[in-house]
Amino acid sequence: MKESRAATPRKMLVISPAAFISSLAIGTVNLGLLFIIKDLYGASASQIGWLGALWSIAYFVGCFVFKKLTARLTPRLSMGLMQAGSALILTGFLLRPGLWQAFAAIIAYGFITAFFWPPLMGWLSRGAETTALSRATSQFNLSWSLGSVASPWLAGLLAERGKFLPVAAAIVFFAGNALYILVSRLFIKDDEEQLGRGPAARAGQIDRSTPLRFPAWLGIVLTYMVVGVSLNVFPVFARDVLKMSESATGFVLTLRALTTMITFGLLGRYHFWQFRRRLLPFISILMAGLLLALVFVSSSLSYMIGFGLFGVLMAVTYNNSLFYATSGALDRDKRVNAHETLLTFGSVTGSVSGGVLYQGLSLPVVFIMLASLLGLGAVAQMAMLRRSGRTNAGPPVT
């Protein structure tokens, strides 16, 4: 156990910067491509919804297709390949831009994103439990959420000066990150990078997974439906209805990411939330109430406040899903894949259905739909908790 605790800070010297830069690059290019296809190629709201959805679908498929391959690679090699490949794909888009090329680029780099997040999170959680696991996931969550804070604002500022500048900036981020990840093997060693990756390493160990992962996973699906709408449908609403500029639209999304990052930091510092059963449906109910409140507002300030509050709730839901997925589990790579697959499914569903409903009806209708699903989800989470009772491999649940 002492070796595990000593190794964790060393691997975080790779994981934290890599997660931050990758999140910064992904957020910058995704919002940048949205502005490109809307302003230069006249894409409709449903097409814009599909742009975000196709990235998520490609990532979803990639997690399955590359699951065995990434299990054979060291996390750093897998992560470095994704970053370098993304830089090459986006460079190809800049050399020959166009509407269909934007869709092709986002599908291709979404597909290889499966080489990055699951291996990183599997590596992150190895050798850690309870407080140590919470601390590690908190550092990781702070890192990627910091990238999410900066990227919408950066993409908006760059897009106002040149529509293709966000893509160019993302290429630089991806290429620099690939170089750092691969070179870090020379000066940052970590024995846990390969520890526990095969069946032999798990022989004789007892799986102490918690059933709380199931209601937590339902929560992440529903939450990321809202995320899909906020990232891919709200920017269209903000430009067309609220008449907000690119940078102002980016600022609203940045505010949501900022409150998410702050909440991640608090969740890592305080552990009162761990194994609290009632918190899972309670967060879903709060999120539904927030969306219904946004139905009755129409000012930019109201959406800033609403998105800021949503960022807090999103952080709690994401943190619960990742923590309960890996806590006590033997095969953490598979559990991380499940976590990523479910949030991706939610993002895809939210982006596509939200884009279609917004184009045919309005954003308030989209919010009502999401609030209804969250309400039903809270009921389902309560039923799951009642069924599982107090059976839990770990600390007592309350």
C-alpha positions in Angstrom: 0.0 0.0 0.0 2.9 2.4 0.7 4.3 1.8 -2.7 0.9 2.6 -4.2 0.6 5.9 -2.4 4.1 6.9 -3.3 3.5 6.1 -7.0 0.3 8.1 -7.3 1.8 11.6 -7.3 4.4 10.5 -10.0 1.8 9.3 -12.5 -0.3 12.4 -11.8 2.6 14.4 -13.2 1.6 12.8 -16.5 -2.1 12.3 -16.1 -3.0 15.8 -14.9 -1.3 17.9 -17.6 -2.3 15.4 -20.3 -6.0 15.5 -19.3 -6.0 19.3 -19.1 -4.4 19.8 -22.6 -6.5 17.2 -24.2 -9.7 18.6 -22.8 -8.6 22.1 -23.8 -8.0 20.9 -27.4 -11.2 18.9 -27.7 -13.4 21.7 -26.3 -11.7 24.3 -28.6 -12.0 22.3 -31.8 -15.5 21.0 -31.2 -17.0 24.5 -30.6 -14.8 25.9 -33.3 -16.1 23.4 -35.8 -19.7 24.3 -34.7 -19.0 28.0 -35.6 -17.4 27.0 -38.9 -20.3 24.9 -40.2 -22.9 27.4 -39.0 -21.4 30.6 -40.1 -19.4 29.5 -43.2 -21.5 26.6 -44.5 -25.0 27.5 -43.2 -25.6 24.3 -41.3 -29.1 23.9 -39.7 -29.7 23.3 -35.9 -30.2 19.5 -36.5 -27.0 19.3 -38.5 -25.1 21.1 -35.7 -26.7 18.6 -33.2 -25.4 15.8 -35.4 -21.9 17.2 -35.5 -21.6 16.9 -31.7 -23.4 13.5 -31.8 -21.1 12.0 -34.4 -18.0 12.8 -32.3 -19.7 11.0 -29.4 -20.9 8.1 -31.5 -17.4 7.6 -33.0 -15.9 7.7 -29.5 -18.6 5.2 -28.3 -17.8 2.8 -31.2 -14.0 3.3 -30.7 -14.3 2.2 -27.0 -15.6 -1.2 -28.2 -13.4 -1.6 -31.3 -10.1 -0.7 -29.6 -10.8 -2.2 -26.2 -8.5 -5.2 -26.6 -5.8 -3.2 -28.4 -5.6 -0.5 -25.8 -5.4 -3.2 -23.1 -2.2 -4.4 -24.7 -0.6 -1.0 -25.0 0.9 1.0 -22.1 -1.4 3.9 -21.2 1.2 6.5 -22.2 1.7 4.9 -25.7 -2.0 4.7 -26.2 -2.6 8.3 -25.1 0.3 9.6 -27.2 -1.1 7.9 -30.3 -4.5 9.5 -29.9 -3.0 13.0 -29.5 -0.7 12.7 -32.5 -3.4 11.2 -34.6 -5.9 14.0 -33.8 -3.3 16.6 -34.8 -2.8 14.9 -38.2 -6.6 14.6 -38.8 -7.3 18.2 -38.1 -4.3 19.3 -40.2 -5.9 17.5 -43.1 -9.2 19.4 -42.5 -7.3 22.7 -42.5 -5.6 21.8 -45.8 -9.0 21.0 -47.4 -11.9 22.5 -45.4 -15.6 22.0 -46.2 -18.9 20.9 -44.6 -18.5 17.2 -45.2 -14.8 17.4 -44.4 -15.8 18.9 -41.0 -18.0 15.9 -40.3 -15.4 13.4 -41.5 -12.7 15.1 -39.3 -14.8 15.0 -36.2 -15.8 11.4 -36.7 -12.1 10.3 -37.3 -10.7 12.0 -34.3 -13.6 11.0 -32.1 -13.0 7.4 -33.1 -9.4 7.5 -31.9 -10.3 9.3 -28.7 -10.9 5.8 -27.3 -7.1 5.5 -27.2 -7.0 8.3 -24.6 -9.6 8.5 -21.8 -10.3 4.8 -20.9 -6.5 3.9 -20.6 -5.9 7.1 -18.7 -8.6 6.5 -16.2 -7.7 2.9 -15.8 -4.2 3.8 -15.0 -5.3 6.6 -12.7 -7.4 4.3 -10.4 -4.9 1.4 -10.1 -3.7 0.8 -6.5 -6.2 3.3 -4.9 -9.3 2.8 -2.8 -11.7 5.0 -0.8 -9.9 8.3 0.2 -6.9 7.6 -2.1 -9.2 6.9 -5.0 -11.3 9.9 -4.3 -8.1 12.1 -4.2 -6.9 10.7 -7.5 -10.2 11.1 -9.3 -10.5 14.6 -7.9 -7.1 15.6 -9.3 -8.0 14.1 -12.7 -11.5 15.8 -12.7 -9.9 19.2 -11.8 -7.5 18.8 -14.7 -9.9 18.0 -17.5 -12.5 20.4 -16.2 -9.9 23.2 -16.1 -9.5 22.5 -19.9 -13.3 22.7 -20.2 -13.3 26.1 -18.5 -10.8 27.6 -20.8 -11.8 26.0 -24.2 -15.2 27.6 -24.9 -14.0 31.1 -24.1 -10.8 30.5 -26.1 -12.8 29.1 -29.1 -15.1 32.1 -29.1 -12.3 34.6 -29.0 -10.4 32.9 -31.7 -13.4 32.4 -33.9 -14.2 36.1 -33.8 -10.7 36.7 -35.3 -10.7 33.9 -37.8 -13.1 31.0 -38.1 -10.3 28.4 -38.6 -8.1 29.6 -35.7 -9.7 27.3 -33.0 -8.9 24.3 -35.2 -5.3 25.5 -35.7 -4.9 26.1 -31.9 -6.2 22.6 -31.2 -3.6 21.1 -33.6 -0.9 22.8 -31.6 -2.4 21.5 -28.3 -2.7 17.9 -29.5 0.8 17.8 -31.0 2.4 19.3 -27.9 0.5 17.0 -25.6 1.6 13.9 -27.7 5.2 15.0 -27.3 5.0 15.5 -23.6 3.2 12.2 -22.9 5.7 10.1 -24.9 8.8 11.9 -23.7 7.6 11.7 -20.0 8.6 8.0 -20.1 12.2 9.1 -19.9 11.9 11.0 -16.6 8.7 9.9 -14.9 8.6 6.2 -14.0 5.6 4.4 -12.6 5.3 0.7 -11.8 1.5 0.9 -11.6 1.3 1.6 -15.4 1.1 -2.2 -16.0 0.0 -3.3 -12.6 -3.2 -5.4 -12.6 -3.9 -5.3 -16.3 -4.3 -9.0 -16.9 -6.3 -11.9 -15.4 -3.2 -13.4 -13.7 -2.6 -10.2 -11.8 -6.2 -10.4 -10.4 -6.1 -14.1 -9.4 -7.0 -14.7 -5.8 -8.4 -11.2 -5.3 -11.9 -10.5 -4.2 -14.2 -8.2 -6.2 -15.7 -5.6 -3.8 -17.7 -3.6 -6.3 -20.6 -1.5 -5.0 -24.1 -1.8 -6.4 -24.4 2.0 -6.2 -22.7 2.1 -9.6 -26.0 1.2 -11.3 -28.1 4.3 -10.1 -24.9 6.4 -10.6 -24.6 5.2 -14.2 -28.3 6.0 -14.8 -27.5 9.5 -13.5 -24.6 10.0 -15.8 -26.6 9.0 -18.9 -29.3 11.6 -18.0 -26.9 14.3 -17.1 -24.9 14.0 -20.3 -28.1 14.3 -22.3 -28.3 17.8 -20.8 -24.5 18.3 -21.5 -25.1 17.3 -25.2 -27.8 20.0 -25.4 -25.8 22.6 -23.7 -22.7 22.1 -25.9 -24.4 21.6 -29.3 -27.9 23.1 -29.2 -27.6 26.0 -26.7 -24.9 27.8 -28.8 -27.3 28.0 -31.7 -30.1 29.3 -29.5 -27.7 31.8 -27.9 -26.7 33.2 -31.4 -30.2 33.1 -33.0 -32.5 34.0 -30.1 -30.4 35.7 -27.4 -28.2 37.4 -30.1 -25.0 36.6 -28.2 -21.6 36.9 -29.8 -19.2 33.9 -30.2 -17.2 35.0 -27.2 -20.3 35.6 -25.0 -21.7 32.2 -25.9 -18.3 30.7 -25.0 -18.3 32.6 -21.7 -21.6 31.0 -20.7 -20.2 27.5 -21.4 -17.0 28.5 -19.6 -19.0 29.5 -16.5 -20.6 26.1 -16.4 -17.2 24.4 -16.7 -15.8 26.7 -14.0 -18.4 25.7 -11.4 -17.9 22.1 -12.4 -14.1 22.4 -11.7 -14.7 24.1 -8.3 -17.1 21.4 -7.3 -14.6 18.7 -8.3 -12.1 20.3 -6.0 -14.5 20.3 -3.1 -15.5 16.7 -3.7 -11.9 15.7 -3.5 -11.3 17.6 -0.3 -14.5 16.5 1.5 -15.7 12.9 1.6 -19.2 13.2 3.1 -20.8 12.2 -0.2 -19.2 8.8 -0.4 -21.7 5.9 -0.2 -24.7 8.3 0.5 -27.5 6.5 -1.3 -30.1 9.3 -1.2 -27.8 11.8 -2.9 -28.1 10.0 -6.2 -31.8 10.6 -6.9 -31.7 13.9 -5.1 -29.3 15.3 -7.6 -31.5 14.2 -10.5 -34.5 15.9 -8.9 -32.5 19.1 -8.5 -31.4 19.0 -12.1 -35.0 18.5 -13.3 -36.1 21.5 -11.2 -33.3 23.7 -12.6 -34.3 22.9 -16.2 -37.9 23.7 -15.5 -36.9 27.0 -14.1 -34.9 27.8 -17.3 -38.2 27.3 -19.3 -39.5 30.6 -17.8 -36.5 32.8 -18.4 -35.2 34.6 -21.5 -32.2 36.7 -20.5 -28.6 36.0 -21.0 -27.9 36.5 -17.2 -30.5 33.9 -16.3 -28.8 31.3 -18.5 -25.5 32.2 -17.0 -26.8 31.5 -13.5 -28.6 28.4 -14.6 -25.6 26.9 -16.4 -23.4 27.8 -13.4 -25.7 25.8 -11.1 -25.9 23.0 -13.6 -22.1 22.8 -13.5 -22.3 22.0 -9.8 -24.8 19.2 -10.3 -22.9 17.8 -13.3 -19.7 17.5 -11.2 -21.5 15.6 -8.5 -23.1 13.2 -11.0 -19.8 12.6 -13.0 -17.8 12.1 -9.8 -20.3 9.6 -8.4 -20.3 7.6 -11.7 -16.5 7.3 -11.9 -16.0 6.7 -8.2 -18.6 4.0 -7.8 -17.6 2.4 -11.2 -14.0 1.8 -9.9 -14.4 1.5 -6.2 -13.6 -2.1 -5.1 -13.5 -3.4 -8.7 -10.9 -5.7 -10.0 -11.2 -5.0 -13.8 -11.2 -1.2 -13.6 -10.4 -0.7 -17.3 -13.7 -2.4 -18.2 -15.6 -0.3 -15.6 -14.1 2.9 -16.9 -15.1 1.8 -20.4 -18.7 1.4 -19.1 -18.6 4.8 -17.5 -17.4 6.5 -20.7 -19.8 4.5 -22.9 -22.8 5.5 -20.8 -22.0 9.2 -20.7 -21.3 9.1 -24.4 -24.6 7.5 -25.1 -26.3 10.3 -23.1 -24.4 13.0 -25.0 -25.3 11.5 -28.3 -29.0 11.2 -27.4 -29.1 14.7 -26.0 -27.4 16.3 -29.0 -29.5 14.5 -31.7 -32.9 14.7 -30.1 -32.2 18.2 -28.7 -31.2 19.5 -32.1 -34.3 18.0 -33.8 -36.7 19.3 -31.1 -35.1 22.7 -31.1 -35.3 23.1 -34.9 -39.0 22.0 -34.9 -40.1 23.5 -31.7 -38.0 25.5 -29.2 -35.4 25.2 -26.5 -37.9 25.3 -23.6 -39.6 22.2 -25.1 -36.1 20.5 -25.0 -35.7 21.5 -21.4 -39.2 20.1 -20.5 -38.3 16.8 -22.2 -35.0 16.5 -20.3 -36.6 17.5 -16.9 -39.3 14.8 -17.4 -36.6 12.2 -18.1 -34.7 13.2 -15.1 -37.8 12.9 -12.9 -38.4 9.4 -14.2 -34.8 8.7 -13.7 -34.9 9.7 -10.1 -37.8 7.3 -9.5 -35.8 4.5 -11.2 -32.8 5.3 -9.1 -34.9 5.1 -5.9 -36.2 1.7 -7.1 -32.6 0.5 -7.7 -31.6 1.6 -4.2 -34.5 -0.1 -2.6 -33.8 -3.3 -4.5 -30.1 -3.3 -3.5 -30.9 -2.6 0.1 -27.8 -2.3 2.2 -25.8 -4.9 0.3 -22.6 -3.2 -0.5 -19.0 -4.3 -0.7 -17.4 -1.4 1.2 -18.5 1.2 3.7 -22.2 1.1 4.8 -24.5 3.1 2.6 -27.0 5.5 4.0 
